[in-house]
Amino acid sequence: MYLTMSRILLIGLVILALVIPVFAAPQPERDSAVDWLTLIDTQRFDQSWNESSAFLKEHITQAQWAKTLTDQRLPLGKPTSRTIVKKEFQYQIPGIPTGTYELKVYRTTFALKGEMNETVIMTRESDQKWRPIAYYIK
C-alpha cells in the first residue's frame, strides 16, 4: 500500500510540474499603442478617438480629430512597416499633467512618404487600461 501511495503521489507531482508552467507562463503583452495605430491605419478615426484617453478627448473634438488625421495622415499612404525604436516611461511631459506615461516611438514606412517617426504617448487611466494621450508624426 505504501508503494502504491508513493507512486500516486509521484504521478501527481509530475502532472503538477507539467501543468503549472502552462498556467504560470507570462503571456506576451499586447501593444495597445499598435492596436490603436491600426485603427488609424484603417481610417477608423472615430473609433481611434473613442479609444483615446479622456485628456485627449478633452482637448480635441471627434470631428477635429478626424479632420486632422484626414489632412495629415492620409497623404502619407498606408504603412508598409512599423518597428518600435524607443520605449520609456516618463513622468513629466510639457503640456500634459504630471503622471506616469509610456512614450513609444515607431519607425514607420509609409507607401507615399517613406520613413517617418510616429510617437504615441500612453497613459494608464482609472480603469487600468493604457490609452493614447498624444500622437505625433515627424
C-alpha positions in Angstrom: 0.0 0.0 0.0 2.8 2.4 0.9 4.4 1.8 -2.5 1.1 2.5 -4.3 0.6 5.7 -2.4 4.1 6.8 -3.2 3.5 6.1 -6.9 0.3 8.1 -6.9 2.0 11.0 -5.2 4.9 10.9 -7.6 2.5 10.8 -10.6 0.5 13.7 -9.1 3.7 15.7 -8.7 4.8 15.0 -12.3 1.4 16.1 -13.6 1.6 19.3 -11.5 5.1 20.0 -12.7 3.8 19.8 -16.3 0.6 21.8 -15.8 1.8 24.7 -13.6 4.2 26.2 -16.1 1.5 26.4 -18.7 -0.7 28.5 -16.4 2.2 30.4 -14.8 3.9 31.3 -18.1 3.8 35.1 -18.7 1.6 36.0 -21.6 3.0 38.4 -24.1 1.7 41.9 -23.5 -0.3 43.3 -26.4 1.0 46.5 -27.7 -2.1 48.7 -27.2 -0.4 51.6 -29.0 -0.1 49.4 -32.1 -3.7 48.3 -31.8 -4.7 51.9 -31.7 -2.5 52.9 -34.6 -4.1 50.1 -36.6 -7.4 51.9 -36.2 -5.8 55.0 -37.8 -4.1 52.9 -40.5 -7.5 51.5 -41.5 -9.1 55.0 -41.4 -11.3 54.2 -38.4 -10.7 57.7 -37.0 -13.8 57.9 -34.9 -13.0 54.6 -33.2 -9.5 55.7 -32.6 -10.8 58.9 -30.9 -13.3 56.7 -28.8 -10.4 54.6 -27.6 -8.2 57.5 -26.7 -7.6 58.9 -23.2 -10.0 61.3 -21.5 -7.3 64.0 -21.7 -7.0 63.7 -25.5 -10.8 63.8 -25.8 -11.0 66.9 -23.6 -8.6 68.8 -25.9 -9.8 67.9 -29.4 -13.3 67.0 -30.6 -14.1 63.9 -32.5 -14.7 65.9 -35.7 -11.4 67.8 -35.3 -9.5 64.6 -34.7 -11.0 63.0 -37.9 -10.2 66.1 -39.9 -6.6 66.3 -38.6 -5.9 62.7 -39.4 -7.6 63.1 -42.8 -5.4 66.1 -43.6 -2.1 65.0 -42.1 -2.1 61.2 -42.1 -3.9 60.1 -45.2 -1.4 61.8 -47.6 1.3 59.5 -46.2 -0.3 56.4 -47.6 -0.7 53.1 -45.9 2.1 51.9 -43.6 4.2 49.1 -45.0 6.2 48.5 -41.9 6.4 49.7 -38.3 9.2 48.9 -35.8 9.4 50.2 -32.3 12.7 52.1 -31.8 12.1 53.6 -28.3 10.0 52.8 -25.3 10.4 54.5 -22.0 8.4 55.7 -19.0 8.2 59.4 -18.3 6.6 61.4 -15.6 6.7 65.0 -16.9 5.8 65.9 -20.4 5.3 69.5 -21.5 1.7 70.4 -21.8 0.4 67.3 -20.0 -0.3 67.0 -16.3 2.4 65.2 -14.2 1.8 61.5 -14.2 3.1 58.1 -15.4 3.4 57.9 -19.2 4.7 55.4 -21.6 6.4 57.0 -24.6 6.7 54.8 -27.7 8.4 55.8 -30.9 7.9 53.7 -34.0 9.9 53.9 -37.2 7.2 53.6 -39.8 7.5 53.3 -43.6 4.6 54.8 -45.4 3.7 53.9 -49.0 3.7 57.5 -50.3 6.2 59.3 -47.9 8.8 56.7 -46.9 10.2 56.5 -43.3 8.9 58.7 -40.5 8.7 58.5 -36.7 5.4 58.0 -35.1 5.3 58.9 -31.4 2.4 57.6 -29.2 2.3 58.7 -25.5 0.2 56.3 -23.4 -1.4 56.9 -20.0 -3.0 54.4 -17.6 -6.5 55.6 -16.8 -8.6 54.8 -13.7 -9.8 51.5 -15.3 -6.2 50.4 -15.5 -6.2 50.4 -19.4 -3.4 52.2 -21.2 -4.8 54.7 -23.7 -3.2 57.3 -26.0 -2.8 60.8 -24.7 -0.8 62.2 -27.6 0.2 61.2 -31.1 2.8 62.8 -33.3 4.3 62.1 -36.8 7.7 63.6 -37.8 
